[in-house]
Amino acid sequence: MGDVAQISEFGKILIFLITGIILVSLIFFVNRLIAPNHPNSEKQTSYECGEEPVGSAWLPFNSRFYVIALVFLLFEVEMVFVFPWATVFGNHAINSFEPRWSVLALVEMFLFLGVLILGLVYVWVKGDLDWIKPKPTVPTTNVAIPASLYDKLNTEQSIHTIRPFDQPVEPVTASASASPTAQPIRKPMFKPTFKKASDE
């Protein structure tokens, strides 16, 4: 009998990928045909875990959430590497065949966990895990400008004076604007726009 041509391993992976793409596309198409589509203002609102949404969903987000999420993700992925190590380390057949494998696997995992614990200690000492940092860190620079010059600049009376919030703005008269000593009023470089939440 002649040899039967078999599909290579890459051919099996290609068939698996094509089958997956076809099945997912078919499910999306059937969902598009069967699912009812009746949008209204209640369905279009942001989901707030059962609470009534207040205001717009476009709000500034505290960047410390990202730091905590990244640190959690790093140490969560660690479990993916620890689980296969534990199964190989606990396999008595491998350990009885070559006893050095168990010692090598143990040392390797201690090194891996040691690097991760060292990273955790670094992040902890740096203060990135503290939600409210107890003392602010003042940035420093290596410049040749003396600190006394900065102090002098901060104490001088600037042309831009800060007025209290509740003090009304004085109207500019024509005589004041025509004087040669008055500073010209500059228009803003951009016009800020704010979106209002629709009350439908």
Order of alpha helices (4+ residues) and beta strands (2+ residues): alpha-alpha-alpha-alpha-alpha-alpha-alpha
